[in-house]
């Protein structure tokens, strides 16, 4: 076919595979997206209708990229073909919206983001009295949500999850379980679903004897990207989806499985044949990103692992220069070495934006950021405030949720406190007066508004009027009415209200192609864009900047030159992850991800000591040990250099001390 000539033999095998379950193990930089989109084009070229192909990914960005590339291939032969695709959660959401009534869900159900879900758990925690306990440490809302979510996604009993990730509260399993059960009941009463519920209800729909057959029969082929990131619940969903048709293709790399904190496990990729018997395997090993010298580092890291790392990378680009392993006297020397090399490479023609500094934890770059600022080197740090997390955006999102679900207690609680003189207590009285668990919530508004101070009632009535729907009103018009009612509240609350209102325009525009306002809220909740206001300061004159990123945020990205900081035990691997062997192996995979990001140059830095107070006046410090991942096999792939003076003061001090001892002894015994 037209695309096959552009593929290597392994990619061609993926594109043309005709059997049942297929597992594609795709090493870093081996063109998995190319292979997967070529498979879509090949299937359509052989007669499969595009709308009968389901493509599942883990991020909206990946979904857009994959669907766009597949579409560009299809345009040549089938310009009107449209592949169905998206993230697991977005496809689940669309399915549940379409079949809400059949499943017993409220048609206007709201979807909670992580912060809102934690707030609901906190309300339950408060109601059960645990928040007021003073003689016993009890998990806070974020820990409760983590335990609940892990139990659901791993499909394991709460007691096992607590024993694994929070053994300090093993004696509290019973009250934690009671809170989780009450959390489920409260969500059901208020018409709320969290992220985990989307998958649970999708699995329930697929498991239904009638509806499940219909949903499964809608697709001839299911293709899943980044399969190393699935959890047990997602595997259940896929098994139910393919219960009567085993044509499923999954693509993943167990060596890049780094989301254990989200209940993901590389075992699902390694044991794919157990879930889908008779599966075939194709390994993509030709690396198009890096030089062989860099691939040798990655291969050596994998060779030290007890299992997995099936893809042994072979570079297409040639040998390249050896990576550099830099031993630094301390963190200050490390920072100086990084800045020197970044600026040197800039002078050699490598733009700042084509370079990245990767850190295991965000705080590891604190000293570097100070030094970059002192040297006038602009930078941007990955992992800022998400668009959805901005207060004014959440305000309008809550109004969108209330437009379709009057019982959304959290949304009411937030919106009411925007009013002048309304705090938590007044908002609670108002909510109680609205009686959210009964029909006709807005009909009780005239009596409930009496709970509000007189100064707040006029704008409260404007919100109420905007929430009331107009028959046959376009969704985007309703969205604009809600925005208009919110703007005066933002203007009295924020000094930069005009800029914030511009963000709201984007939300209103997003409603133009939606059937319900709650759909807009949910799509943003599942994975929102980043606000342009989150960038660190105004653009630089030369419009170039260095990237600083955690390794987790860098996954899937690439740069010409990459600098990996703090390759010492306790930092990389993180000491917080070393409670069991699974944690250690995930840290190894994270190190592998870091070393496979560069195209041409890799620099790994090993500080020999860490000052207790880096900017203090004393010299209190501790010594670091090189990362255990820098084994003899791995370090043999590097050129080793030293940055800053080695520690001559130790040798000199020893000599001086020895002379002093000898003189003292001579004086005593002469």
N, C-alpha and C positions, 0 to 999 in steps of 0.2 A: 504493500500500500504506500501512499504518498509520504507517510512519516517514517516508515521503517528504515529507509536508507540513511536517515539522520541518527540512528540509534546504534549503540554497540551491541554485540551478540546477547549479552545478558538482558539488556533493556528490551531488545526485540522479543526475547523469550517471554518477558512479562506482558508485553503488548499483545502477543498472539496466543497466549495460553488459552486452552479450550476446555480444561477440566473443571472440577468442582472447587473445593477450597484451595486457595493459593496463599502461601506466606512468602513475602519478599523481604529479605534482610538487606537493608540498604545502609551501607556505611556512610560516614560523614562525607558530604560533597560528591556523592556518586550519582547524582541526577535522578533521585527518586521521583521528584515532581514531573520530570520529563517522561519517565517510564509510566507513571500513573495516568498522566493526561494522554499519552500515546495509546494506552490501553483503552481509554474512553473512546478516542477517535477510531480505533480499530474495531471495537465492538459495534459502534454506530455504522461504520463502513461495511460491516458484515451483516447488517440488517436489524440490529437491536435499536429500538426507538430510544432517542436520547432521554425522554422523560421517564423511561423505565430503568434508568441507571441512577442509583443513589450514591452520592459521594459525601462521606463523613470526615470532618476534620476536628481539630481541637481549639482553633481560634478563628475568629471572623476574618482576620487578615489572611490566614492560610486558605480559608474557604474561598475568599474572593480571588486570591491568586490562582488557585487550582481551577476554579470554574472559568476564570477569564482565559487562562491558557488552553483549557479544553475547548472553550467556545471558539477561540481563534483557529484551532485546528478543524473544528467542525464547520466553520464558515465556508471552507473551501468546497465541501460537498453537500452540507446540509445547513444552509444559512438560518433556517428557522428552528433548528433543534435546540432544546434547552434541557441541560442535565439538572436534575434535582440535587440539591446539596446544601451543606451548612455544617455548623457545629452540632454535636450530639444534642446539646440543650436547646438550640434553636429549632432543630427538626422535631424534637420532642414537643416543644411548645406549639409549633404549628399543628402537629397531630392532635394534641389535646384541645386546642381551640376548635378544631374542626369537628371533634367528636365529644365535646364537653358534656352535652346533654345525655348521650348514651352512657357515658362513664359515671354519671352522677356528680359531675363538677358544676359549679356555678359558671354560667357562660361568661361572666365578667370577672373571673378569678384574677387576683393580683399575684405577681411574682416578687418575692422578697429578695433583695440583694443580701450579701453576707452581713453587712452592718445591721440591717433591719431584722434579719433572722436572729442575730445575737440579742437585739433589743427585746424581741418577743420572749426569748429564753430568760432574759433578765427579769421581765415582768412575772414570769412563772416562778422564778427563783425567789423573787420578793414575796409573792403571794404565799409561798410555802414556808416563809419565815427564815430561810437559810441566809438571806442577805443581812439579817440582824443578829446572827450568831457571833458572839465575841470570843468564845472559849475554844473554837475549833476552826481551822482553816478549811474553807469550802471553795470548790472551783468557781472562778468568775465566769461571766457569760461567754467570753471567747473560748475558754477551755471547754465549757459545756458544749458549745457548738461544734468544736473540733471532735470531741468524743462522739457526739451524735452522728456527725457526718461520716466519720471513719467507720462507725458500726454499720451505717446504711450502705456506704460504697464498697466496703470490704466484705459485706454480707457476713459479718461475724458478731457473736453476742457481745453486748456491752462489757461484760465482765472480762472477756479476752482482750478487748481494746484497751480498757483501763489498765489491765495488768501489763500490757505492752508499752503504752505511751505515757501513762500517768500512775505508776504504781503507788505513789504517795497517797492516793485517795482510794485504794483498793477496798477499804472498809466502808466506803460511801457509795458502793455500786447501787444499793437498793434505793436511796433517796435520789441519786442521779437518774436512775431508771424511771422513777416516779415523775421527775421533772420532765424527762424526755416524752413520756406518755402524755402528760398534760400539755406539753408543747404541741404535740400532734393534734390533740383534741381542740386546742385553741385555734390553730390554723384552720382546721376543718370548719369550725363555727364561723370564723371571720372570712371565709373564702380566700385563704392565702395558700400559696405554694412556695416552697423554697427551691433552690437548685436541685437538691436531691429528690424532691417530690416529682420534678419533671421527669426524671428517669424512672422513678418508681411507678408513676402512673402510665408512662409509655410502656414499660414492661407489662403492667397489668392489662393494658389495651391489647398488646400483642399476644398475651396469654389467653385472652378471651376466645372461646371456641369459634364464634362467628366473626367478630370484628378482627381478631388476630389473623385469620385466614385472608380477609380482605386486605388488610394492611400489608401483609407479607407478599401477597400476590401482585401488589402494585409495582414490584420491582423484579426485573430479571437478574440484575447484578447489583451487589453492594460492594463498594470500595471504601476502605478505611485507611486514612493516613495517620502516621505517628502512633501505631498500635502499641508501642512500648509504654504509652501513657494511659492506657485504659485501666479501669478498675474492675472489680468483680461484677458490680452491678451493670456496667456497660457490656461486659461479656455476656451476661444474662440477656440483655436487650438484643444483642446481635444473634444469639442462639435462637431466641424467640422469633426474630425477624426472618431468619433463614431456616425455620423449622421444616418447611416443605420444599425448600430449594437451596442446595448447598453451594450455589455460585457466589462465593464471597472472596474478595482479594484484600489482604491486609499488607500494609507496608510499614516497616518500623526498623529501629536499630536499638537492640537491647543495651548497647554500650552508651546510649544517650538517654537512658531512663533515669530521670533526676527529680521526679515529682512524687516521691514516696509520701511526703506530707499531705498530698491530695489523695492518698490511698491507692495511687497507681503502683504497678509492679511489673518489672520486666518478665516475670514468670509467665504472664499471659502470652507474650510473644514466644518465649522459649518453649512453652507447653501448648502451642496453638493446636497441634494435632489431637490433643486430648479433648479439647472443646469442639473441634471440627475434624472428625476422623477422616483419614484418607488424604490429608492435606499434602500438597507438593510444596517444595521450597526452592526459591531462586535467590542467589546471593549476588548483590551488586557491590563490586569491590574496586572498580576503576574510579579513582578520585580525580575530579576535574577542578578542584579548588586550590589545593596546596601543592608544594613541591614534595619530592620523595623524602627529603631530609626531615620535613615536618611530619609526613605520614609515618616515618620510622619511629618518631617519638610516640605517636598515637598507638602504633602497633605494639610497641614495647610496653606501654601502659596496659594494653589489653592482654598481653602475654603473661603479665603478672597476676591477672585475675583468676580466681579458682574456676570460673565457668563463664560461658557467654563469649562476647566479642568475636562473633563468627566471621565478620567481614574484615579481612586483612587488606588494608588499603594499598593500592598500587597507583602511583601518581602518573597522570598523563602529561603533566607539565615539565617533567624532567627532574634532575637531582636537586638543584638549588643549593644555597649556602646553608651550612649547619646552623641550627638554632643556637641561641646563646643562653647559658646558665650563669647568672651573675650573683656571686657571693658579695654581700654588702655588710659593712661593719655594723650598721644599725639601721633603724628606719629612716633617719635623716639621710644617710648615704644612699639608701634605696630610692628615696624621693628624688635626690639629686641625679642619680643614675638614670631614672626614668625620664626626667625632664631633659637631660642632656641628649639622650637617644632620640626622644620625640623631636626635638628641635633639629638635631643632626639629620634625621630622615626627612624632615620638612625641607631643609636646604638641598637635599638630594632629589627633591621633586615629589615626595610622598605627602600629599595634603594632610592636614590635621584630621579631617573628617574620615580619612582612609586609615586612621590609626585608632586603636582602642586600648584602654587600660582596663583589665578585668580583675575583679576582686571577689573573694568568696562571700564577704558580707559588706554591706553598704558602708559601715563605719571604717572599714580598712583604708578608705581613700581620704580620710580627713586631713592628714598631713600633706598629702599630695595636692589636695585642692588649695590649701594655703600657699604652697610653693608655686603652683600654676598661676594663682592670682598675683603673687609677687613678681613673677616673670612676665606678666601680661599675656599669658596663654589662655585664650578663651576655651571653655569646655562646656559640655552638656552632660548631665548625669541621668542615666536611664533609671526609671522607676520613680516618677513623681506623682502628684495628685491626679487621679483619673478624672476625666470630664464628669462622670457620674457622681463623684464624691464631692464636687463643688456644691456648697450649700444651696445656692440659688437654683442650680439644676435639679437637685433633689426636691426642692420646693415645688417646681412645676411638675416633676415626675409624680409626686404624691397627688397633685390635683388630677392628673391624667388617670391615676389609679382609682381615685374616688369617683371619677366620671362613670366608670363601669362597675365599680364595686363599693357600694355605700357602707359596707360592713368593715372596711379596711381600717381597723383601729389605729395602727401605727401612722397611717397617712393622716388621719384626723388629728392625732396627737401632735404631729409636726406642723401641720397647716394652721391649726388654731393658735399655736404659740407665736405665729408671725404677727398676730394682732396686737395692737397697743394695749399694754397692761395685762396681757394674758400669760400666765405662767403655767407650770405643770399642774398645780392644784385646780386652777380654773378650767384648764383644758379637760381635766379628768371629770369635773362636774358636768361640763357640757357634753362630753361623750356619754356619760351615764344617762343624761336626759334624752339623748338621741336614741337610746336603746338599740344598739347596733345588731343584736342577735334576733331582731324582729323585722318584719317587712315594713316599708313606709318610713324609712329613716328621715328623709328630707321633709316628709309631711309633718314631723314633730318639730321642725325648725322654729316656728313662732314661739312655742313654749320654751324650747331649749335655749334660745338666744338670751333669755332673761338671766342666764348664768353669767353672761359677759358684762364687763363694765360698759357704761354708756358710751364712752369714747371709742369703743371698738365695734359697736353694733353696725354702724353705717358700712364700714368696709367688710365686715362679716356678711352682711346682707348681699354685698356685691359678689362675694365669693359664692354664696348660696345661689344667687341668680345665674352665675356663670356655670355652676355645676348642673343645674336643671337643663336637661336636653330639650332641643327644639325639634319637633317632628320633621323628618327628612332633611335635617341639617347635615351638610358635608362634615366629615370628621375634622378636616383642617380648619373649618370655620369655628367649630366648637373649641378646637385647640387655641385659636386666636382669642376667643372670648375669655378663656381661662388665663391666658397670658396677660391680657389687658387688666383682668381683675387682680393679678399678682403684682404687676409693675408698681402700683402705689405703695405696696407693702415693702418692696425691695428698696424703693427710693427713700423711705424713712429709716431703713435699717443699714444701708451700705453707702459709703462715700463714693464708691466706684460703680454706682448703680447703672449708668449708661453702658459700660463695658459688659456688665453681667446681663443686661437685657439683650445685648447682641447675641449672647450664647443661647438665649431663649428662642430667638428667631430660628436657629437651627433645629430646635426641637419641634417647633410649629411646622416647619417645612418637612420634617420627617413624618409628620402625620398625613401628608398629602396622599400617600399611596397605601395607607393603612385602613383596615376595616373598623378597628376599634382603637381608642386612645390608649387602652391598656396594652395593646400590641406594641405601641411605640415605647411605652415604659419598660416592657419586658425585653424588647430587643436591646435597649441600652443597658438594662440591668445585666443581661447575659454577658455582654462584653462591649463596653462603651468606647468611643474614640477618646483620644487625649486632647485636652484643651490647649489651644495655642498659647494661652496665658500661663501655662505651666513651665515654659522655657525659662532658663536661669538668666534673666536680664535681657537687655536689648541686643539685637544682632551686632556682631563685630564689624569693623570697617571692611575687612577683607572677606567677610562672610564665610569664615572657615572656623572650625572648632574641633577640639579633641573630644573623643567619646570616653566617658567613664561609665562602666556598667558592672552590675553583678553578673556572675556567670549564668545564673538562671535566666536573667533578662536577655543575655547574649545568645541564647540557644536559637539556632536557625539563622543567625546573622554571620557576616564575614567581613574582614578588613584586610588590607595589604599587610599591615604590621600590628601585632598584638603583644602587649606587655602584661604578664600575669604576676600579680603582687603576692607577697607573703607566703611563699611556698615552704612553710614550716609547719611541723606538727602542732596541732592546737588551733592553727589558723586554716590550713588546707592540708589535711582534713580538719574540719571544725571539731573541737573537742566536744561540742554539744551533740554530735552525731555518732559518737563512738561508744554508745552504750551496748550495741550489739553488732554482729557481723553484717547484717543487712545495711545498717547505717554506714559502716565503713565502705562497703562495696558501692553504695550510692555516691559517696564522696569520691571514690575512684572514678566512677563514670562522669562525675561533674568535672574532675580534673581533665579527663579525656575530652569533654566538650570544650573546655577552655583552650586546650592545645590544638584543637582542630578548627579554630576560627580563622587563623591567618592564611593569607594566600602566599606570602613571600617571606615574611620575617617573624620569628617567634622569640621572645625574650622572657625568661622566667627568673624571678628575683628571690633570693634567699637571705633575708636579714639575719645576722648572727646574734644580735641581742636587741631587746625591746626595753625602752626606758619606761619606768613606772609613771613618770610625769614628763612627757616629751618636751614640754615648754617650761619645765621647772628649773630651779637653779642647782639642784643636786644631781648626782649621777647614779641614783638608784636604778637598777635594771635587772632583767633576767635574761638568761641565754636561751636561744631557740635551737631546735634541732631541725635539720632539713626534712622536708616532708617524706614520709615513708613511701610515697609514690615515686620518689626520685631514687629508685633502686639502681644498682650497678648497671643493669641492662638498659634502664632509661637514660641515666646520665652519660652513658657511652655514646648516645646520639647527639650530645651537645658539645659545643666549644665552651670551655669553662673560663670565666674571667673574674677578676676581683675589682670591686668599685670602692673607692675611698681607701685610706690606709688600712692594712691588715691590722692586727692588734699588737704593734710593737711595744706598747706600754706594758703589756703583760710580761714579755721576755725581759725588757729592761728592768722592770720591777723585781723580777726573780733574780737577775744578776746582782742588782744592788743589795737585795736582801741577803744573798749568799755571801757577798763580800763583808757585809756588816756582821754576819754570824761568825765568819772566820776571824775577823779582827777582834770580836768580843772573846772568842775562845783563846786566841793567841794571848790576849791580855791576861786571861785567867791562868793559863798554864805555862806561860813563858818563865 
